[in-house]
């Protein structure tokens, strides 16, 4: 009579055989002792055995940490390379635009049209130019590149523009109009592509000076005679108007120098227009 009483839930798991003996685990089950056990070294918890680091776990941790460091380093290198290739070009081009405006303001109007450029330039002695000041334009049609050249060849001067060696000649003058530039994509990156006969044009206030490449070669940094009035012969008196471009070699390094020599082919007044070599 009456309802049949139900056995308590999880009775098999909570009951122990008589005598205090623990229940035997079923097949596939693992018994984890939660209470600490006494050993010769004192009490220890089961968790100390489960979490104790081993050589294998330490090795995996070290490999994982080294991998994360290498990945981070690789990302930094890629970002730096991207800046060197593209970011720096954007910055240099922006500063070139500023230098172009400064040079246009410095040159100003051509003045009295009845005065010839040669007479105007000979009427007053040239004054020293401040370092970093824009002094000329430089065009290489073969590379489809042009720059504003500043005075000076210090790292500060060359940061955003090619620089004129202060003791060298000016565009069109007898001697060696020498210019240095960094080997980056914004400046003299492709200078090694120039060959004999290629055109380089230098612009001053009144004239275009058209030079043609005569030599493309590589020297040691100590070979300073390449920017002498007569390239390669420091003691000689110049009779020709030369142009020399210098930059680092190879790309991304600087233990050598790439040198381009060019000789003045002709000079054309700006009043006539742009030279045909520049698409004028």
ZIQUIJO-V326514 format. One record per helix or strand of 2 or more residues. SS is the DSSP state (alpha for helix, beta for strand). FROM is the first residue (numbers start at 0). TO is the last residue. Records with the same first field share a line. If there is no record, write none. Layout:
# ZIQUIJO-V326514
SS=FROM-TO / FROM-TO
This chain:
# ZIQUIJO-V326514
alpha=10-13 / 45-50 / 54-106 / 116-121 / 140-142 / 156-158 / 190-192 / 223-226 / 269-271 / 275-277
beta=36-38 / 41-43 / 133-139 / 144-150 / 162-163 / 174-179 / 198-202 / 206-218 / 240-248 / 255-268
